[in-house]
């Protein structure tokens, strides 16, 4: 699919954050089922698909990644769970249907497209790595309903600089 630019409004969410090596990524994903159950017990209205939000990226060292679920109004939470808001703004986006292992190549396609279009990301380079204003992998497929990972739909949404 061809990348596009969309405008997103602010979106409150409940999340869990981890500092991990890329090889430990499954540890972040493991938080999602627990958070869905926890939100359901509290009657929270889930308003969108779960996502991974990359805060800081240093592929040679660690990633700071969140597992998040959009909600209408954040409930009271205790650490390590937290509430936050995804920022409004313009996002470059691309949809991928296929195995999650292919997302690195899809990400490269989105980054190359943005560079050709002269777009700038909401990202700052720091000694700890790239700090992103908002870089999301939104999971549109429920693995319990579609076990074939080659059919999973993922939407990448990377916030553009103002």
Phi and psi in radians as a Rosetta constraint file:
Dihedral C 1 N 2 CA 2 C 2 CIRCULARHARMONIC -1.503 0.35
Dihedral N 2 CA 2 C 2 N 3 CIRCULARHARMONIC 2.357 0.35
Dihedral C 2 N 3 CA 3 C 3 CIRCULARHARMONIC -1.104 0.35
Dihedral N 3 CA 3 C 3 N 4 CIRCULARHARMONIC 2.667 0.35
Dihedral C 3 N 4 CA 4 C 4 CIRCULARHARMONIC -2.440 0.35
Dihedral N 4 CA 4 C 4 N 5 CIRCULARHARMONIC 3.032 0.35
Dihedral C 4 N 5 CA 5 C 5 CIRCULARHARMONIC -1.989 0.35
Dihedral N 5 CA 5 C 5 N 6 CIRCULARHARMONIC 2.303 0.35
Dihedral C 5 N 6 CA 6 C 6 CIRCULARHARMONIC -2.232 0.35
Dihedral N 6 CA 6 C 6 N 7 CIRCULARHARMONIC 2.760 0.35
Dihedral C 6 N 7 CA 7 C 7 CIRCULARHARMONIC -1.816 0.35
Dihedral N 7 CA 7 C 7 N 8 CIRCULARHARMONIC 2.303 0.35
Dihedral C 7 N 8 CA 8 C 8 CIRCULARHARMONIC -2.052 0.35
Dihedral N 8 CA 8 C 8 N 9 CIRCULARHARMONIC 2.453 0.35
Dihedral C 8 N 9 CA 9 C 9 CIRCULARHARMONIC -1.414 0.35
Dihedral N 9 CA 9 C 9 N 10 CIRCULARHARMONIC 2.908 0.35
Dihedral C 9 N 10 CA 10 C 10 CIRCULARHARMONIC -0.962 0.35
Dihedral N 10 CA 10 C 10 N 11 CIRCULARHARMONIC 2.613 0.35
Dihedral C 10 N 11 CA 11 C 11 CIRCULARHARMONIC -2.499 0.35
Dihedral N 11 CA 11 C 11 N 12 CIRCULARHARMONIC 1.950 0.35
Dihedral C 11 N 12 CA 12 C 12 CIRCULARHARMONIC -1.192 0.35
Dihedral N 12 CA 12 C 12 N 13 CIRCULARHARMONIC 2.636 0.35
Dihedral C 12 N 13 CA 13 C 13 CIRCULARHARMONIC -2.673 0.35
Dihedral N 13 CA 13 C 13 N 14 CIRCULARHARMONIC 2.864 0.35
Dihedral C 13 N 14 CA 14 C 14 CIRCULARHARMONIC -1.941 0.35
Dihedral N 14 CA 14 C 14 N 15 CIRCULARHARMONIC 2.386 0.35
Dihedral C 14 N 15 CA 15 C 15 CIRCULARHARMONIC -2.549 0.35
Dihedral N 15 CA 15 C 15 N 16 CIRCULARHARMONIC 2.984 0.35
Dihedral C 15 N 16 CA 16 C 16 CIRCULARHARMONIC -2.328 0.35
Dihedral N 16 CA 16 C 16 N 17 CIRCULARHARMONIC 2.407 0.35
Dihedral C 16 N 17 CA 17 C 17 CIRCULARHARMONIC -2.028 0.35
Dihedral N 17 CA 17 C 17 N 18 CIRCULARHARMONIC 2.481 0.35
Dihedral C 17 N 18 CA 18 C 18 CIRCULARHARMONIC -2.377 0.35
Dihedral N 18 CA 18 C 18 N 19 CIRCULARHARMONIC 2.528 0.35
Dihedral C 18 N 19 CA 19 C 19 CIRCULARHARMONIC -1.799 0.35
Dihedral N 19 CA 19 C 19 N 20 CIRCULARHARMONIC 2.023 0.35
Dihedral C 19 N 20 CA 20 C 20 CIRCULARHARMONIC -2.450 0.35
Dihedral N 20 CA 20 C 20 N 21 CIRCULARHARMONIC 2.800 0.35
Dihedral C 20 N 21 CA 21 C 21 CIRCULARHARMONIC -1.427 0.35
Dihedral N 21 CA 21 C 21 N 22 CIRCULARHARMONIC 2.693 0.35
Dihedral C 21 N 22 CA 22 C 22 CIRCULARHARMONIC -0.962 0.35
Dihedral N 22 CA 22 C 22 N 23 CIRCULARHARMONIC -0.580 0.35
Dihedral C 22 N 23 CA 23 C 23 CIRCULARHARMONIC -1.206 0.35
Dihedral N 23 CA 23 C 23 N 24 CIRCULARHARMONIC -0.235 0.35
Dihedral C 23 N 24 CA 24 C 24 CIRCULARHARMONIC -1.780 0.35
Dihedral N 24 CA 24 C 24 N 25 CIRCULARHARMONIC 0.278 0.35
Dihedral C 24 N 25 CA 25 C 25 CIRCULARHARMONIC -1.000 0.35
Dihedral N 25 CA 25 C 25 N 26 CIRCULARHARMONIC -0.586 0.35
Dihedral C 25 N 26 CA 26 C 26 CIRCULARHARMONIC -1.012 0.35
Dihedral N 26 CA 26 C 26 N 27 CIRCULARHARMONIC -0.483 0.35
Dihedral C 26 N 27 CA 27 C 27 CIRCULARHARMONIC -1.047 0.35
Dihedral N 27 CA 27 C 27 N 28 CIRCULARHARMONIC -0.635 0.35
Dihedral C 27 N 28 CA 28 C 28 CIRCULARHARMONIC -1.222 0.35
Dihedral N 28 CA 28 C 28 N 29 CIRCULARHARMONIC -0.788 0.35
Dihedral C 28 N 29 CA 29 C 29 CIRCULARHARMONIC -1.068 0.35
Dihedral N 29 CA 29 C 29 N 30 CIRCULARHARMONIC -0.530 0.35
Dihedral C 29 N 30 CA 30 C 30 CIRCULARHARMONIC -1.093 0.35
Dihedral N 30 CA 30 C 30 N 31 CIRCULARHARMONIC -0.331 0.35
Dihedral C 30 N 31 CA 31 C 31 CIRCULARHARMONIC -1.299 0.35
Dihedral N 31 CA 31 C 31 N 32 CIRCULARHARMONIC -0.440 0.35
Dihedral C 31 N 32 CA 32 C 32 CIRCULARHARMONIC -1.077 0.35
Dihedral N 32 CA 32 C 32 N 33 CIRCULARHARMONIC -0.878 0.35
Dihedral C 32 N 33 CA 33 C 33 CIRCULARHARMONIC -1.027 0.35
Dihedral N 33 CA 33 C 33 N 34 CIRCULARHARMONIC -0.685 0.35
Dihedral C 33 N 34 CA 34 C 34 CIRCULARHARMONIC -1.101 0.35
Dihedral N 34 CA 34 C 34 N 35 CIRCULARHARMONIC -0.757 0.35
Dihedral C 34 N 35 CA 35 C 35 CIRCULARHARMONIC -1.171 0.35
Dihedral N 35 CA 35 C 35 N 36 CIRCULARHARMONIC -0.685 0.35
Dihedral C 35 N 36 CA 36 C 36 CIRCULARHARMONIC -1.018 0.35
Dihedral N 36 CA 36 C 36 N 37 CIRCULARHARMONIC -0.832 0.35
Dihedral C 36 N 37 CA 37 C 37 CIRCULARHARMONIC -1.076 0.35
Dihedral N 37 CA 37 C 37 N 38 CIRCULARHARMONIC -0.770 0.35
Dihedral C 37 N 38 CA 38 C 38 CIRCULARHARMONIC -1.071 0.35
Dihedral N 38 CA 38 C 38 N 39 CIRCULARHARMONIC -0.780 0.35
Dihedral C 38 N 39 CA 39 C 39 CIRCULARHARMONIC -1.141 0.35
Dihedral N 39 CA 39 C 39 N 40 CIRCULARHARMONIC -0.699 0.35
Dihedral C 39 N 40 CA 40 C 40 CIRCULARHARMONIC -1.088 0.35
Dihedral N 40 CA 40 C 40 N 41 CIRCULARHARMONIC -0.709 0.35
Dihedral C 40 N 41 CA 41 C 41 CIRCULARHARMONIC -1.075 0.35
Dihedral N 41 CA 41 C 41 N 42 CIRCULARHARMONIC -0.502 0.35
Dihedral C 41 N 42 CA 42 C 42 CIRCULARHARMONIC -1.691 0.35
Dihedral N 42 CA 42 C 42 N 43 CIRCULARHARMONIC 0.022 0.35
Dihedral C 42 N 43 CA 43 C 43 CIRCULARHARMONIC 1.264 0.35
Dihedral N 43 CA 43 C 43 N 44 CIRCULARHARMONIC 0.363 0.35
Dihedral C 43 N 44 CA 44 C 44 CIRCULARHARMONIC -1.229 0.35
Dihedral N 44 CA 44 C 44 N 45 CIRCULARHARMONIC 2.432 0.35
Dihedral C 44 N 45 CA 45 C 45 CIRCULARHARMONIC -1.520 0.35
Dihedral N 45 CA 45 C 45 N 46 CIRCULARHARMONIC 1.944 0.35
Dihedral C 45 N 46 CA 46 C 46 CIRCULARHARMONIC -1.395 0.35
Dihedral N 46 CA 46 C 46 N 47 CIRCULARHARMONIC 2.260 0.35
Dihedral C 46 N 47 CA 47 C 47 CIRCULARHARMONIC -1.995 0.35
Dihedral N 47 CA 47 C 47 N 48 CIRCULARHARMONIC 0.101 0.35
Dihedral C 47 N 48 CA 48 C 48 CIRCULARHARMONIC -2.998 0.35
Dihedral N 48 CA 48 C 48 N 49 CIRCULARHARMONIC -3.106 0.35
Dihedral C 48 N 49 CA 49 C 49 CIRCULARHARMONIC -1.311 0.35
Dihedral N 49 CA 49 C 49 N 50 CIRCULARHARMONIC 2.595 0.35
Dihedral C 49 N 50 CA 50 C 50 CIRCULARHARMONIC -1.143 0.35
Dihedral N 50 CA 50 C 50 N 51 CIRCULARHARMONIC 2.790 0.35
Dihedral C 50 N 51 CA 51 C 51 CIRCULARHARMONIC -2.584 0.35
Dihedral N 51 CA 51 C 51 N 52 CIRCULARHARMONIC 2.865 0.35
Dihedral C 51 N 52 CA 52 C 52 CIRCULARHARMONIC -1.919 0.35
Dihedral N 52 CA 52 C 52 N 53 CIRCULARHARMONIC 2.286 0.35
Dihedral C 52 N 53 CA 53 C 53 CIRCULARHARMONIC -1.987 0.35
Dihedral N 53 CA 53 C 53 N 54 CIRCULARHARMONIC 2.055 0.35
Dihedral C 53 N 54 CA 54 C 54 CIRCULARHARMONIC -1.505 0.35
Dihedral N 54 CA 54 C 54 N 55 CIRCULARHARMONIC 2.005 0.35
Dihedral C 54 N 55 CA 55 C 55 CIRCULARHARMONIC -1.531 0.35
Dihedral N 55 CA 55 C 55 N 56 CIRCULARHARMONIC -0.949 0.35
Dihedral C 55 N 56 CA 56 C 56 CIRCULARHARMONIC -2.284 0.35
Dihedral N 56 CA 56 C 56 N 57 CIRCULARHARMONIC 2.319 0.35
Dihedral C 56 N 57 CA 57 C 57 CIRCULARHARMONIC -2.160 0.35
Dihedral N 57 CA 57 C 57 N 58 CIRCULARHARMONIC 2.073 0.35
Dihedral C 57 N 58 CA 58 C 58 CIRCULARHARMONIC -2.386 0.35
Dihedral N 58 CA 58 C 58 N 59 CIRCULARHARMONIC 1.627 0.35
Dihedral C 58 N 59 CA 59 C 59 CIRCULARHARMONIC -1.046 0.35
Dihedral N 59 CA 59 C 59 N 60 CIRCULARHARMONIC -0.443 0.35
Dihedral C 59 N 60 CA 60 C 60 CIRCULARHARMONIC -1.431 0.35
Dihedral N 60 CA 60 C 60 N 61 CIRCULARHARMONIC -0.274 0.35
Dihedral C 60 N 61 CA 61 C 61 CIRCULARHARMONIC -2.180 0.35
Dihedral N 61 CA 61 C 61 N 62 CIRCULARHARMONIC -1.666 0.35
Dihedral C 61 N 62 CA 62 C 62 CIRCULARHARMONIC -2.293 0.35
Dihedral N 62 CA 62 C 62 N 63 CIRCULARHARMONIC 2.763 0.35
Dihedral C 62 N 63 CA 63 C 63 CIRCULARHARMONIC -1.965 0.35
Dihedral N 63 CA 63 C 63 N 64 CIRCULARHARMONIC 2.538 0.35
Dihedral C 63 N 64 CA 64 C 64 CIRCULARHARMONIC -1.871 0.35
Dihedral N 64 CA 64 C 64 N 65 CIRCULARHARMONIC 1.930 0.35
Dihedral C 64 N 65 CA 65 C 65 CIRCULARHARMONIC -2.229 0.35
Dihedral N 65 CA 65 C 65 N 66 CIRCULARHARMONIC 2.495 0.35
Dihedral C 65 N 66 CA 66 C 66 CIRCULARHARMONIC -1.975 0.35
Dihedral N 66 CA 66 C 66 N 67 CIRCULARHARMONIC 2.512 0.35
Dihedral C 66 N 67 CA 67 C 67 CIRCULARHARMONIC -1.746 0.35
Dihedral N 67 CA 67 C 67 N 68 CIRCULARHARMONIC 2.174 0.35
Dihedral C 67 N 68 CA 68 C 68 CIRCULARHARMONIC -2.343 0.35
Dihedral N 68 CA 68 C 68 N 69 CIRCULARHARMONIC 2.729 0.35
Dihedral C 68 N 69 CA 69 C 69 CIRCULARHARMONIC -2.343 0.35
Dihedral N 69 CA 69 C 69 N 70 CIRCULARHARMONIC 2.121 0.35
Dihedral C 69 N 70 CA 70 C 70 CIRCULARHARMONIC -1.155 0.35
Dihedral N 70 CA 70 C 70 N 71 CIRCULARHARMONIC 2.443 0.35
Dihedral C 70 N 71 CA 71 C 71 CIRCULARHARMONIC -2.362 0.35
Dihedral N 71 CA 71 C 71 N 72 CIRCULARHARMONIC 2.727 0.35
Dihedral C 71 N 72 CA 72 C 72 CIRCULARHARMONIC -1.179 0.35
Dihedral N 72 CA 72 C 72 N 73 CIRCULARHARMONIC -0.799 0.35
Dihedral C 72 N 73 CA 73 C 73 CIRCULARHARMONIC -2.510 0.35
Dihedral N 73 CA 73 C 73 N 74 CIRCULARHARMONIC 2.191 0.35
Dihedral C 73 N 74 CA 74 C 74 CIRCULARHARMONIC -1.140 0.35
Dihedral N 74 CA 74 C 74 N 75 CIRCULARHARMONIC 2.309 0.35
Dihedral C 74 N 75 CA 75 C 75 CIRCULARHARMONIC -1.397 0.35
Dihedral N 75 CA 75 C 75 N 76 CIRCULARHARMONIC 3.009 0.35
Dihedral C 75 N 76 CA 76 C 76 CIRCULARHARMONIC -1.138 0.35
Dihedral N 76 CA 76 C 76 N 77 CIRCULARHARMONIC 2.369 0.35
Dihedral C 76 N 77 CA 77 C 77 CIRCULARHARMONIC -2.287 0.35
Dihedral N 77 CA 77 C 77 N 78 CIRCULARHARMONIC 2.798 0.35
Dihedral C 77 N 78 CA 78 C 78 CIRCULARHARMONIC -2.071 0.35
Dihedral N 78 CA 78 C 78 N 79 CIRCULARHARMONIC 2.605 0.35
Dihedral C 78 N 79 CA 79 C 79 CIRCULARHARMONIC -1.028 0.35
Dihedral N 79 CA 79 C 79 N 80 CIRCULARHARMONIC 2.510 0.35
Dihedral C 79 N 80 CA 80 C 80 CIRCULARHARMONIC -1.560 0.35
Dihedral N 80 CA 80 C 80 N 81 CIRCULARHARMONIC -0.012 0.35
Dihedral C 80 N 81 CA 81 C 81 CIRCULARHARMONIC -1.301 0.35
Dihedral N 81 CA 81 C 81 N 82 CIRCULARHARMONIC 2.541 0.35
Dihedral C 81 N 82 CA 82 C 82 CIRCULARHARMONIC -2.493 0.35
Dihedral N 82 CA 82 C 82 N 83 CIRCULARHARMONIC 2.925 0.35
Dihedral C 82 N 83 CA 83 C 83 CIRCULARHARMONIC -2.017 0.35
Dihedral N 83 CA 83 C 83 N 84 CIRCULARHARMONIC 2.612 0.35
Dihedral C 83 N 84 CA 84 C 84 CIRCULARHARMONIC -2.773 0.35
Dihedral N 84 CA 84 C 84 N 85 CIRCULARHARMONIC -3.087 0.35
Dihedral C 84 N 85 CA 85 C 85 CIRCULARHARMONIC -2.302 0.35
Dihedral N 85 CA 85 C 85 N 86 CIRCULARHARMONIC 2.232 0.35
Dihedral C 85 N 86 CA 86 C 86 CIRCULARHARMONIC -1.244 0.35
Dihedral N 86 CA 86 C 86 N 87 CIRCULARHARMONIC 2.366 0.35
Dihedral C 86 N 87 CA 87 C 87 CIRCULARHARMONIC -1.296 0.35
Dihedral N 87 CA 87 C 87 N 88 CIRCULARHARMONIC 2.580 0.35
Dihedral C 87 N 88 CA 88 C 88 CIRCULARHARMONIC -1.250 0.35
Dihedral N 88 CA 88 C 88 N 89 CIRCULARHARMONIC 2.806 0.35
Dihedral C 88 N 89 CA 89 C 89 CIRCULARHARMONIC 2.550 0.35
Dihedral N 89 CA 89 C 89 N 90 CIRCULARHARMONIC -3.002 0.35
Dihedral C 89 N 90 CA 90 C 90 CIRCULARHARMONIC -1.551 0.35
Dihedral N 90 CA 90 C 90 N 91 CIRCULARHARMONIC 2.364 0.35
Dihedral C 90 N 91 CA 91 C 91 CIRCULARHARMONIC -2.241 0.35
Dihedral N 91 CA 91 C 91 N 92 CIRCULARHARMONIC 2.399 0.35
Dihedral C 91 N 92 CA 92 C 92 CIRCULARHARMONIC -1.489 0.35
Dihedral N 92 CA 92 C 92 N 93 CIRCULARHARMONIC 2.375 0.35
Dihedral C 92 N 93 CA 93 C 93 CIRCULARHARMONIC -2.444 0.35
Dihedral N 93 CA 93 C 93 N 94 CIRCULARHARMONIC 2.657 0.35
Dihedral C 93 N 94 CA 94 C 94 CIRCULARHARMONIC -2.603 0.35
Dihedral N 94 CA 94 C 94 N 95 CIRCULARHARMONIC 2.502 0.35
Dihedral C 94 N 95 CA 95 C 95 CIRCULARHARMONIC -1.834 0.35
Dihedral N 95 CA 95 C 95 N 96 CIRCULARHARMONIC 2.371 0.35
Dihedral C 95 N 96 CA 96 C 96 CIRCULARHARMONIC -2.168 0.35
Dihedral N 96 CA 96 C 96 N 97 CIRCULARHARMONIC 2.283 0.35
Dihedral C 96 N 97 CA 97 C 97 CIRCULARHARMONIC -1.978 0.35
Dihedral N 97 CA 97 C 97 N 98 CIRCULARHARMONIC 1.973 0.35
Dihedral C 97 N 98 CA 98 C 98 CIRCULARHARMONIC 2.790 0.35
Dihedral N 98 CA 98 C 98 N 99 CIRCULARHARMONIC -3.039 0.35
Dihedral C 98 N 99 CA 99 C 99 CIRCULARHARMONIC -1.120 0.35
Dihedral N 99 CA 99 C 99 N 100 CIRCULARHARMONIC 2.398 0.35
Dihedral C 99 N 100 CA 100 C 100 CIRCULARHARMONIC -0.997 0.35
Dihedral N 100 CA 100 C 100 N 101 CIRCULARHARMONIC -0.441 0.35
Dihedral C 100 N 101 CA 101 C 101 CIRCULARHARMONIC -1.118 0.35
Dihedral N 101 CA 101 C 101 N 102 CIRCULARHARMONIC -0.259 0.35
Dihedral C 101 N 102 CA 102 C 102 CIRCULARHARMONIC -1.535 0.35
Dihedral N 102 CA 102 C 102 N 103 CIRCULARHARMONIC -0.060 0.35
Dihedral C 102 N 103 CA 103 C 103 CIRCULARHARMONIC -1.168 0.35
Dihedral N 103 CA 103 C 103 N 104 CIRCULARHARMONIC -0.460 0.35
Dihedral C 103 N 104 CA 104 C 104 CIRCULARHARMONIC -1.086 0.35
Dihedral N 104 CA 104 C 104 N 105 CIRCULARHARMONIC -0.753 0.35
Dihedral C 104 N 105 CA 105 C 105 CIRCULARHARMONIC -1.186 0.35
Dihedral N 105 CA 105 C 105 N 106 CIRCULARHARMONIC -0.659 0.35
Dihedral C 105 N 106 CA 106 C 106 CIRCULARHARMONIC -1.162 0.35
Dihedral N 106 CA 106 C 106 N 107 CIRCULARHARMONIC -0.712 0.35
Dihedral C 106 N 107 CA 107 C 107 CIRCULARHARMONIC -1.053 0.35
Dihedral N 107 CA 107 C 107 N 108 CIRCULARHARMONIC -0.766 0.35
Dihedral C 107 N 108 CA 108 C 108 CIRCULARHARMONIC -1.057 0.35
Dihedral N 108 CA 108 C 108 N 109 CIRCULARHARMONIC -0.687 0.35
Dihedral C 108 N 109 CA 109 C 109 CIRCULARHARMONIC -1.085 0.35
Dihedral N 109 CA 109 C 109 N 110 CIRCULARHARMONIC -0.767 0.35
Dihedral C 109 N 110 CA 110 C 110 CIRCULARHARMONIC -1.134 0.35
Dihedral N 110 CA 110 C 110 N 111 CIRCULARHARMONIC -0.756 0.35
Dihedral C 110 N 111 CA 111 C 111 CIRCULARHARMONIC -1.115 0.35
Dihedral N 111 CA 111 C 111 N 112 CIRCULARHARMONIC -0.741 0.35
Dihedral C 111 N 112 CA 112 C 112 CIRCULARHARMONIC -1.111 0.35
Dihedral N 112 CA 112 C 112 N 113 CIRCULARHARMONIC -0.754 0.35
Dihedral C 112 N 113 CA 113 C 113 CIRCULARHARMONIC -1.046 0.35
Dihedral N 113 CA 113 C 113 N 114 CIRCULARHARMONIC -0.825 0.35
Dihedral C 113 N 114 CA 114 C 114 CIRCULARHARMONIC -1.079 0.35
Dihedral N 114 CA 114 C 114 N 115 CIRCULARHARMONIC -0.687 0.35
Dihedral C 114 N 115 CA 115 C 115 CIRCULARHARMONIC -1.122 0.35
Dihedral N 115 CA 115 C 115 N 116 CIRCULARHARMONIC -0.762 0.35
Dihedral C 115 N 116 CA 116 C 116 CIRCULARHARMONIC -1.084 0.35
Dihedral N 116 CA 116 C 116 N 117 CIRCULARHARMONIC -0.589 0.35
Dihedral C 116 N 117 CA 117 C 117 CIRCULARHARMONIC -1.435 0.35
Dihedral N 117 CA 117 C 117 N 118 CIRCULARHARMONIC -0.094 0.35
Dihedral C 117 N 118 CA 118 C 118 CIRCULARHARMONIC 1.296 0.35
Dihedral N 118 CA 118 C 118 N 119 CIRCULARHARMONIC 0.454 0.35
Dihedral C 118 N 119 CA 119 C 119 CIRCULARHARMONIC -1.550 0.35
Dihedral N 119 CA 119 C 119 N 120 CIRCULARHARMONIC 2.595 0.35
Dihedral C 119 N 120 CA 120 C 120 CIRCULARHARMONIC -1.995 0.35
Dihedral N 120 CA 120 C 120 N 121 CIRCULARHARMONIC 2.422 0.35
Dihedral C 120 N 121 CA 121 C 121 CIRCULARHARMONIC -1.449 0.35
Dihedral N 121 CA 121 C 121 N 122 CIRCULARHARMONIC 2.714 0.35
Dihedral C 121 N 122 CA 122 C 122 CIRCULARHARMONIC -1.454 0.35
Dihedral N 122 CA 122 C 122 N 123 CIRCULARHARMONIC 1.374 0.35
Dihedral C 122 N 123 CA 123 C 123 CIRCULARHARMONIC -2.540 0.35
Dihedral N 123 CA 123 C 123 N 124 CIRCULARHARMONIC 2.526 0.35
Dihedral C 123 N 124 CA 124 C 124 CIRCULARHARMONIC -2.207 0.35
Dihedral N 124 CA 124 C 124 N 125 CIRCULARHARMONIC 2.347 0.35
Dihedral C 124 N 125 CA 125 C 125 CIRCULARHARMONIC -1.491 0.35
Dihedral N 125 CA 125 C 125 N 126 CIRCULARHARMONIC 2.226 0.35
Dihedral C 125 N 126 CA 126 C 126 CIRCULARHARMONIC -2.264 0.35
Dihedral N 126 CA 126 C 126 N 127 CIRCULARHARMONIC 2.949 0.35
Dihedral C 126 N 127 CA 127 C 127 CIRCULARHARMONIC -1.047 0.35
Dihedral N 127 CA 127 C 127 N 128 CIRCULARHARMONIC -0.452 0.35
Dihedral C 127 N 128 CA 128 C 128 CIRCULARHARMONIC -1.420 0.35
Dihedral N 128 CA 128 C 128 N 129 CIRCULARHARMONIC -0.218 0.35
Dihedral C 128 N 129 CA 129 C 129 CIRCULARHARMONIC 2.290 0.35
Dihedral N 129 CA 129 C 129 N 130 CIRCULARHARMONIC -2.906 0.35
Dihedral C 129 N 130 CA 130 C 130 CIRCULARHARMONIC -1.393 0.35
Dihedral N 130 CA 130 C 130 N 131 CIRCULARHARMONIC 2.181 0.35
Dihedral C 130 N 131 CA 131 C 131 CIRCULARHARMONIC -1.802 0.35
Dihedral N 131 CA 131 C 131 N 132 CIRCULARHARMONIC 2.020 0.35
Dihedral C 131 N 132 CA 132 C 132 CIRCULARHARMONIC -1.677 0.35
Dihedral N 132 CA 132 C 132 N 133 CIRCULARHARMONIC 2.420 0.35
Dihedral C 132 N 133 CA 133 C 133 CIRCULARHARMONIC -1.118 0.35
Dihedral N 133 CA 133 C 133 N 134 CIRCULARHARMONIC -0.760 0.35
Dihedral C 133 N 134 CA 134 C 134 CIRCULARHARMONIC -2.924 0.35
Dihedral N 134 CA 134 C 134 N 135 CIRCULARHARMONIC 1.992 0.35
Dihedral C 134 N 135 CA 135 C 135 CIRCULARHARMONIC -2.322 0.35
Dihedral N 135 CA 135 C 135 N 136 CIRCULARHARMONIC 1.953 0.35
Dihedral C 135 N 136 CA 136 C 136 CIRCULARHARMONIC -2.065 0.35
Dihedral N 136 CA 136 C 136 N 137 CIRCULARHARMONIC 2.567 0.35
Dihedral C 136 N 137 CA 137 C 137 CIRCULARHARMONIC -2.047 0.35
Dihedral N 137 CA 137 C 137 N 138 CIRCULARHARMONIC 1.869 0.35
Dihedral C 137 N 138 CA 138 C 138 CIRCULARHARMONIC -1.691 0.35
Dihedral N 138 CA 138 C 138 N 139 CIRCULARHARMONIC 2.142 0.35
Dihedral C 138 N 139 CA 139 C 139 CIRCULARHARMONIC -1.606 0.35
Dihedral N 139 CA 139 C 139 N 140 CIRCULARHARMONIC 1.917 0.35
Dihedral C 139 N 140 CA 140 C 140 CIRCULARHARMONIC -1.588 0.35
Dihedral N 140 CA 140 C 140 N 141 CIRCULARHARMONIC -0.236 0.35
Dihedral C 140 N 141 CA 141 C 141 CIRCULARHARMONIC -1.864 0.35
Dihedral N 141 CA 141 C 141 N 142 CIRCULARHARMONIC 2.328 0.35
Dihedral C 141 N 142 CA 142 C 142 CIRCULARHARMONIC -1.485 0.35
Dihedral N 142 CA 142 C 142 N 143 CIRCULARHARMONIC 2.010 0.35
Dihedral C 142 N 143 CA 143 C 143 CIRCULARHARMONIC -1.012 0.35
Dihedral N 143 CA 143 C 143 N 144 CIRCULARHARMONIC -0.470 0.35
Dihedral C 143 N 144 CA 144 C 144 CIRCULARHARMONIC -1.214 0.35
Dihedral N 144 CA 144 C 144 N 145 CIRCULARHARMONIC -0.488 0.35
Dihedral C 144 N 145 CA 145 C 145 CIRCULARHARMONIC -1.614 0.35
Dihedral N 145 CA 145 C 145 N 146 CIRCULARHARMONIC -0.472 0.35
Dihedral C 145 N 146 CA 146 C 146 CIRCULARHARMONIC -2.332 0.35
Dihedral N 146 CA 146 C 146 N 147 CIRCULARHARMONIC 1.603 0.35
Dihedral C 146 N 147 CA 147 C 147 CIRCULARHARMONIC -1.268 0.35
Dihedral N 147 CA 147 C 147 N 148 CIRCULARHARMONIC -0.321 0.35
Dihedral C 147 N 148 CA 148 C 148 CIRCULARHARMONIC -1.352 0.35
Dihedral N 148 CA 148 C 148 N 149 CIRCULARHARMONIC 1.804 0.35
Dihedral C 148 N 149 CA 149 C 149 CIRCULARHARMONIC -1.086 0.35
Dihedral N 149 CA 149 C 149 N 150 CIRCULARHARMONIC -0.342 0.35
Dihedral C 149 N 150 CA 150 C 150 CIRCULARHARMONIC -1.296 0.35
Dihedral N 150 CA 150 C 150 N 151 CIRCULARHARMONIC -0.119 0.35
Dihedral C 150 N 151 CA 151 C 151 CIRCULARHARMONIC -1.914 0.35
Dihedral N 151 CA 151 C 151 N 152 CIRCULARHARMONIC 0.062 0.35
Dihedral C 151 N 152 CA 152 C 152 CIRCULARHARMONIC -1.248 0.35
Dihedral N 152 CA 152 C 152 N 153 CIRCULARHARMONIC 2.484 0.35
Dihedral C 152 N 153 CA 153 C 153 CIRCULARHARMONIC -1.852 0.35
Dihedral N 153 CA 153 C 153 N 154 CIRCULARHARMONIC 2.226 0.35
Dihedral C 153 N 154 CA 154 C 154 CIRCULARHARMONIC -2.263 0.35
Dihedral N 154 CA 154 C 154 N 155 CIRCULARHARMONIC 2.378 0.35
Dihedral C 154 N 155 CA 155 C 155 CIRCULARHARMONIC -1.922 0.35
Dihedral N 155 CA 155 C 155 N 156 CIRCULARHARMONIC 2.158 0.35
Dihedral C 155 N 156 CA 156 C 156 CIRCULARHARMONIC -1.617 0.35
Dihedral N 156 CA 156 C 156 N 157 CIRCULARHARMONIC 2.351 0.35
Dihedral C 156 N 157 CA 157 C 157 CIRCULARHARMONIC -2.367 0.35
Dihedral N 157 CA 157 C 157 N 158 CIRCULARHARMONIC 1.945 0.35
Dihedral C 157 N 158 CA 158 C 158 CIRCULARHARMONIC -2.037 0.35
Dihedral N 158 CA 158 C 158 N 159 CIRCULARHARMONIC 2.146 0.35
Dihedral C 158 N 159 CA 159 C 159 CIRCULARHARMONIC -1.223 0.35
Dihedral N 159 CA 159 C 159 N 160 CIRCULARHARMONIC 2.371 0.35
Dihedral C 159 N 160 CA 160 C 160 CIRCULARHARMONIC -1.579 0.35
Dihedral N 160 CA 160 C 160 N 161 CIRCULARHARMONIC 2.657 0.35
Dihedral C 160 N 161 CA 161 C 161 CIRCULARHARMONIC -1.134 0.35
Dihedral N 161 CA 161 C 161 N 162 CIRCULARHARMONIC 2.556 0.35
